[in-house]
Amino acid sequence: MKRFIETLKNIWKIEDLKSRILTTLGLLLIYRLGTRVVLPGIDPSQLAALKDQTSGGVLGLLDMFSGGAFSNASIFALGIMPYISASIVIQLLGMAVPYFQKLQREGESGRRKMNQITRYLTLIILLMQGPSYLANLHSQLPASAFVLQGALFTVSSIMILAAGTMFVMWLGERITDKGIGNGISLIIMIGIIARLPSSLWVELVSRINEQGGGLVMFLVEMIALAVVVALTILLIQGTRRIPVQYAKRIVGNKQYGGVRQYIPLKVNASGVMPIIFAQAIMFLPIILVGFSDSDSATGFAARMADNTGFLYNFITAVLIVLFTYFYTAIIINPTQMAEDMKKNGGFIPGVKPGRKTVEFLDTVMSRITLPGSIFLAFVAIMPAFAMIAGIDTNFAYFYGGTSLLIMVGVVLDTLQQIESHLLMRHYDGLMKSGRIKGGRSVI
């Protein structure tokens, strides 16, 4: 406890870090307040049917991603997922379309152009999702809930919903630039955390009201949750170290090299991004058939709306494995790593420099990525098993899945940035021994 208080004092002493943390908290507070601002023309007291619709299933998960804004008929109701969907499309185009490949090679200027294209695509997606969301409101809420009617309400609401998501994007960018951590990831995480206290309380009350061992079952659930959290942290922080030997070099009167260092290759180099991307894809069937038709959907659409069904979880797991390899290929460049080692006089013992080193690094990454991706997929579908076991739907989302992975990954990444500020100014880090290994939560 003493060390924790001392760390808080050290954080407060660093003006830049203190300013960044306060800026982050202020912008997140603005976002949370915005999720409570109901669309003009809707009576807030008549949203009970909408809240019942989002109490479970895929729409419940979508409501969690929006921080509860979906069920509140808020100006932020469409959340940040349209931006993530647009980002997926642009990144896939970067692998297939020469124009986007050229932009990727242009460095900072190319990145700015791609970001601008992503924003335009996000706006197009919003203009398609806005009418679908309004149709859902009309099907779920009584006519008396709409103070405004007709084209005026429809057009103004679509514009407000689109502007709301674009404003959330802007908040995320400001947090990334002026605050601490990745803004978009923090916005998603804060919406998830906001539901944890109420979900925990509902689960506790339901177990207390059970006859015969309800509290014991609740204790077992808490232990299982702690084990899942520990496994998730291990998944995010797990690495394999590749030894690199540096040859001796004498420059003037000084000797350089002659030491062995290690390249830490992460088992899950892509962090939480595969599961966010996969979840964005899994929302598409509900968006395409319309939010209002999700309850009455049949066939393939109905199975894709059942997040406890085999097909939904199987496709989710496959997408996570594929996106893990895809995102790892973007992050890790064996050719560049081999060239950097060669320039600095380094080599991997027993492996020839050049092409052999590239093949060796690529093989190692493929081997460690496979079990990492499978374990990531397993953690992602664990909430389905929790729901089948009888755990409350909202609380079951925290047994792995997108919720837990995002929370753990983003928290570790943010703490790592705070620790970097402390160590850079010669203060002790957040941990007594070792350093925090953050998960890649950057979108």
C-alpha positions in Angstrom: 0.0 0.0 0.0 2.9 2.3 0.8 4.5 1.7 -2.5 1.2 2.4 -4.3 0.8 5.7 -2.6 4.4 6.6 -3.4 3.8 5.8 -7.1 0.7 8.0 -7.2 2.8 10.8 -5.7 5.5 10.3 -8.3 2.8 10.4 -11.1 1.5 13.7 -9.7 4.9 15.2 -9.7 5.4 14.7 -13.4 3.4 17.6 -15.0 3.2 16.1 -18.5 2.0 12.8 -17.2 -0.5 14.4 -14.8 -1.9 16.6 -17.6 -2.2 13.6 -19.9 -4.1 11.5 -17.3 -6.5 14.3 -16.4 -7.1 15.0 -20.1 -7.9 11.3 -20.7 -10.3 11.2 -17.7 -12.0 14.4 -18.8 -12.6 13.2 -22.4 -13.8 9.8 -21.2 -16.3 11.6 -18.9 -17.6 13.6 -21.9 -18.1 10.3 -23.7 -19.9 8.7 -20.8 -22.2 11.7 -20.4 -22.9 11.6 -24.1 -24.2 8.0 -23.9 -27.0 9.3 -21.7 -28.1 12.1 -24.1 -31.3 10.7 -25.8 -32.0 11.6 -29.4 -34.2 14.7 -29.7 -37.8 13.8 -30.3 -37.8 10.6 -28.1 -39.3 10.3 -24.6 -36.6 8.8 -22.4 -39.2 7.3 -20.0 -40.4 4.9 -22.6 -37.2 3.0 -23.5 -38.0 -0.1 -21.5 -38.7 -2.3 -24.6 -35.4 -1.2 -26.2 -33.5 -2.2 -23.0 -35.2 -5.6 -23.0 -34.2 -6.1 -26.6 -30.5 -5.5 -25.8 -30.5 -7.6 -22.6 -28.8 -10.5 -24.3 -27.7 -12.0 -27.6 -25.6 -10.2 -30.3 -27.5 -6.9 -29.7 -26.6 -7.1 -26.0 -22.9 -7.4 -27.1 -23.4 -4.5 -29.5 -24.9 -2.4 -26.7 -21.9 -3.2 -24.5 -19.5 -2.0 -27.2 -21.4 1.3 -27.4 -21.3 1.7 -23.6 -25.0 1.3 -23.2 -25.7 4.1 -25.8 -27.6 1.7 -28.1 -30.3 0.8 -25.5 -30.5 4.5 -24.3 -31.4 5.7 -27.9 -28.4 8.0 -27.4 -26.7 10.4 -29.8 -23.8 7.9 -29.6 -26.1 4.9 -30.2 -24.1 3.6 -33.2 -20.9 3.6 -31.2 -17.4 3.2 -32.6 -18.0 -0.1 -34.5 -18.6 1.6 -37.9 -15.2 3.1 -37.7 -13.6 -0.3 -36.8 -15.5 -1.9 -39.7 -14.1 0.8 -42.1 -10.6 0.2 -40.7 -10.9 -3.5 -41.5 -11.9 -2.8 -45.1 -9.1 -0.3 -45.6 -6.5 -2.7 -44.1 -7.7 -5.5 -46.3 -7.5 -3.2 -49.3 -3.9 -2.4 -48.3 -3.0 -6.0 -49.0 -4.9 -6.4 -52.3 -5.1 -3.0 -54.1 -2.0 -1.4 -55.5 -3.1 2.2 -54.7 -3.4 1.5 -51.0 -0.2 -0.5 -51.0 1.5 2.6 -52.5 0.0 4.8 -49.7 1.3 2.4 -47.1 4.8 2.9 -48.5 4.6 6.7 -48.4 5.0 6.8 -44.7 3.3 9.6 -42.6 1.7 11.3 -45.6 0.3 8.0 -46.9 -1.0 7.2 -43.4 -2.9 10.5 -43.2 -4.5 9.8 -46.6 -5.6 6.4 -45.5 -7.0 7.8 -42.3 -9.0 10.3 -44.3 -10.4 7.6 -46.6 -11.3 5.6 -43.5 -13.3 8.5 -42.2 -15.2 8.9 -45.4 -16.0 5.2 -45.5 -17.1 5.4 -41.8 -19.5 8.2 -42.8 -20.9 6.1 -45.6 -21.5 3.1 -43.2 -23.1 5.4 -40.7 -25.6 6.8 -43.3 -26.6 3.2 -44.0 -26.8 2.1 -40.4 -28.7 5.2 -39.2 -32.0 4.4 -41.0 -31.8 0.8 -39.8 -31.4 1.9 -36.2 -34.4 4.3 -36.5 -36.5 1.5 -38.0 -35.6 -0.6 -34.9 -36.7 2.2 -32.6 -40.1 2.4 -34.4 -40.6 -1.3 -34.1 -39.6 -1.6 -30.4 -41.0 1.6 -28.9 -44.7 2.7 -28.7 -45.9 5.5 -30.9 -46.3 7.7 -27.8 -42.5 7.6 -27.3 -41.9 9.7 -30.4 -42.5 13.4 -29.7 -41.4 14.2 -33.3 -42.7 12.3 -36.3 -42.1 12.2 -40.1 -39.2 13.2 -42.3 -38.0 15.9 -39.8 -37.3 13.3 -37.1 -35.8 10.8 -39.6 -33.4 13.2 -41.3 -32.3 15.0 -38.2 -31.8 11.8 -36.2 -29.6 10.2 -39.0 -27.5 13.3 -39.1 -27.2 13.4 -35.3 -26.3 9.7 -35.1 -23.6 10.1 -37.8 -22.2 13.2 -36.1 -22.2 11.4 -32.7 -20.0 8.6 -34.0 -17.7 11.0 -35.7 -17.4 13.0 -32.4 -16.6 9.8 -30.6 -13.8 9.2 -33.2 -12.5 12.7 -32.5 -12.5 12.1 -28.8 -10.5 8.9 -29.3 -8.0 10.8 -31.5 -7.6 13.5 -28.9 -7.0 11.0 -26.1 -4.3 9.3 -28.3 -2.6 12.6 -29.0 -3.1 14.5 -25.8 -3.8 11.8 -23.2 -2.5 8.5 -22.2 -3.2 5.2 -24.0 -5.0 4.5 -27.2 -8.2 6.6 -27.3 -10.5 4.3 -29.4 -9.5 1.2 -27.3 -10.1 3.2 -24.0 -13.5 4.3 -25.2 -14.5 0.7 -25.9 -13.1 -0.5 -22.6 -14.8 2.2 -20.5 -18.2 1.2 -21.9 -17.5 -2.4 -21.0 -16.3 -1.6 -17.5 -19.4 0.5 -16.9 -21.6 -2.6 -17.1 -19.4 -4.7 -14.7 -20.8 -3.5 -11.3 -24.5 -3.9 -12.3 -23.8 -7.3 -13.9 -21.9 -8.5 -10.8 -24.7 -7.3 -8.5 -27.4 -9.0 -10.6 -25.5 -12.3 -10.5 -24.9 -12.1 -6.8 -28.6 -11.4 -6.0 -29.7 -14.3 -8.3 -27.4 -16.7 -6.5 -28.5 -15.5 -3.0 -32.1 -16.1 -4.0 -31.3 -19.6 -5.1 -32.0 -22.5 -2.8 -29.1 -24.7 -1.8 -25.6 -23.5 -2.3 -26.1 -20.3 -4.3 -23.3 -18.5 -2.5 -21.0 -21.4 -3.0 -21.7 -21.3 -6.7 -21.0 -17.6 -6.8 -17.7 -18.2 -5.0 -16.8 -20.8 -7.7 -17.7 -18.4 -10.4 -15.4 -15.7 -8.9 -12.5 -18.3 -8.7 -13.2 -19.3 -12.3 -13.2 -15.6 -13.4 -9.8 -15.0 -11.6 -8.3 -18.1 -13.4 -9.6 -16.8 -16.8 -8.1 -13.3 -16.1 -4.8 -14.9 -15.1 -4.7 -17.0 -18.3 -5.6 -13.9 -20.4 -2.7 -12.0 -18.9 -0.4 -14.9 -19.7 -1.7 -15.0 -23.3 -1.1 -11.2 -23.8 2.3 -11.2 -22.1 3.7 -14.5 -23.3 6.9 -14.3 -25.4 9.6 -16.5 -26.9 13.1 -15.1 -26.8 15.4 -15.5 -29.8 19.1 -15.2 -29.0 21.1 -12.8 -31.1 24.9 -12.7 -31.0 26.7 -9.5 -31.8 30.3 -9.8 -33.2 33.1 -7.8 -31.6 34.0 -4.5 -33.4 36.8 -2.2 -32.5 36.4 1.5 -33.4 39.3 3.6 -32.3 40.1 2.6 -28.8 36.7 1.3 -27.9 35.3 -2.2 -28.3 31.6 -2.8 -29.4 29.5 -5.9 -29.6 30.6 -9.3 -28.5 27.5 -9.7 -26.4 24.4 -11.8 -26.7 20.9 -10.2 -26.6 17.4 -11.5 -27.2 14.5 -10.6 -29.5 11.3 -11.1 -27.6 8.7 -12.5 -30.0 5.2 -12.3 -28.5 3.0 -15.4 -28.6 0.1 -13.0 -29.3 1.8 -10.1 -31.2 -1.6 -8.8 -32.4 -3.1 -8.3 -29.0 -6.8 -7.8 -28.9 -7.2 -6.6 -32.5 -8.2 -10.0 -34.0 -11.1 -10.4 -31.6 -12.3 -6.8 -32.2 -12.1 -7.3 -36.0 -13.8 -10.7 -35.8 -16.6 -9.2 -33.6 -17.1 -6.4 -36.1 -17.6 -9.0 -38.8 -20.0 -11.0 -36.7 -22.2 -7.9 -36.3 -22.7 -7.5 -40.0 -25.5 -10.1 -40.4 -27.6 -8.2 -37.8 -26.8 -4.9 -39.4 -27.7 -6.2 -42.9 -31.0 -7.8 -41.9 -31.8 -4.8 -39.8 -31.8 -4.4 -36.0 -35.6 -4.5 -35.9 -35.7 -7.9 -37.8 -33.1 -9.6 -35.6 -35.6 -11.2 -33.2 -37.8 -12.6 -36.0 -34.9 -13.7 -38.3 -34.8 -17.2 -39.5 -32.3 -19.6 -41.1 -28.7 -18.4 -41.3 -29.4 -14.9 -39.9 -31.1 -16.4 -36.8 -28.1 -18.7 -36.1 -25.7 -15.8 -36.5 -27.8 -13.8 -34.0 -27.5 -16.6 -31.4 -24.2 -16.0 -29.6 -24.5 -19.3 -27.7 -25.0 -21.4 -30.9 -22.3 -23.6 -32.5 -22.2 -21.8 -35.9 -21.8 -18.3 -34.4 -18.9 -19.4 -32.1 -17.3 -21.6 -34.7 -17.2 -18.8 -37.3 -16.0 -16.4 -34.6 -13.1 -18.7 -33.6 -12.1 -19.2 -37.3 -12.1 -15.4 -37.9 -10.0 -14.8 -34.8 -7.3 -17.3 -36.0 -7.3 -15.8 -39.5 -7.1 -12.2 -38.2 -4.4 -13.1 -35.7 -2.2 -14.3 -38.6 -3.2 -11.3 -40.7 -2.5 -8.7 -38.0 0.8 -10.4 -37.0 2.0 -10.3 -40.6 1.3 -6.5 -40.5 3.1 -5.9 -37.2 6.1 -8.3 -37.6 8.4 -8.0 -40.6 11.1 -10.7 -40.5 12.9 -9.2 -43.5 13.3 -5.9 -41.7 14.4 -7.6 -38.5 17.0 -9.6 -40.4 18.3 -6.5 -42.2 18.6 -4.6 -38.9 20.5 -7.4 -37.3 22.9 -7.6 -40.2 23.5 -3.8 -40.2 24.4 -4.0 -36.5 26.7 -7.0 -36.9 24.3 -9.4 -35.3 23.3 -13.0 -36.2 21.2 -15.8 -34.7 23.6 -18.6 -33.6 23.4 -21.5 -36.0 21.5 -19.6 -38.7 23.1 -17.9 -41.7 22.5 -14.1 -42.1 20.2 -13.0 -44.8 17.5 -15.2 -46.4 18.0 -18.0 -43.9 17.5 -15.7 -41.0 14.3 -14.4 -42.6 13.0 -17.9 -43.1 14.0 -18.8 -39.5 12.1 -15.8 -38.0 9.1 -16.4 -40.2 9.0 -20.1 -39.2 9.3 -19.3 -35.5 6.5 -16.7 -35.7 4.2 -19.1 -37.5 4.8 -21.8 -34.9 4.2 -19.6 -31.9 1.3 -17.7 -33.5 -0.8 -20.9 -34.1 -1.2 -21.9 -30.4 -1.6 -18.3 -29.5 -4.4 -17.8 -32.0 -6.2 -21.0 -31.0 -6.0 -20.0 -27.3 -7.2 -16.5 -28.1 -10.2 -18.0 -30.0 -11.0 -20.3 -27.1 -11.0 -17.4 -24.6 -13.2 -15.5 -27.0 -16.0 -18.1 -27.1 -15.8 -18.9 -23.3 -18.8 -16.6 -22.6 -21.0 -19.0 -24.5 -20.0 -21.8 -22.2 -20.7 -19.6 -19.2 -24.2 -18.8 -20.5 -24.9 -22.5 -21.1 -23.7 -23.2 -17.5 -26.5 -20.9 -16.2 -24.5 -17.7 -15.5 -26.4 -14.4 -16.1 -25.9 -13.3 -19.7 -24.5 -9.8 -18.9 -22.0 -11.3 -16.4 -21.1 -14.1 -18.7 -19.6 -11.7 -21.1 -16.8 -11.1 -18.7 -15.7 -14.8 -18.7 -13.3 -14.2 -21.6 -14.5 -13.0 -24.9 -14.2 -9.5 -26.3 -15.0 -7.9 -23.0 -12.2 -9.5 -20.9 -9.6 -9.4 -23.6 -10.1 -5.7 -24.3 -10.2 -4.8 -20.6 -7.0 -6.7 -19.8 -5.2 -5.7 -23.0 -6.0 -2.0 -22.8 -5.3 -1.8 -19.1 -1.9 -3.4 -19.5 -1.1 -1.2 -22.5 -2.1 2.0 -20.6 -0.2 1.0 -17.5 2.9 0.3 -19.6 2.8 3.8 -21.0 2.4 5.3 -17.5 5.4 3.2 -16.4 7.5 4.4 -19.3 6.9 8.0 -18.2 8.0 7.1 -14.7 11.1 5.2 -15.7 12.1 7.9 -18.2 12.2 10.4 -15.4 14.1 8.0 -13.1 11.2 7.1 -10.9 10.4 3.5 -9.8 8.0 1.6 -12.1 4.5 0.4 -11.2 5.8 -3.1 -10.4 8.3 -4.1 -7.7 10.1 -6.5 -10.0 10.2 -6.5 -13.8 8.3 -4.3 -16.2 4.7 -4.4 -17.4 4.3 -6.0 -20.8 1.5 -4.3 -22.5 -0.8 -5.9 -25.0 -1.2 -4.3 -28.4 -4.6 -2.6 -28.1 -4.0 0.0 -30.8 -6.7 0.3 -33.5 
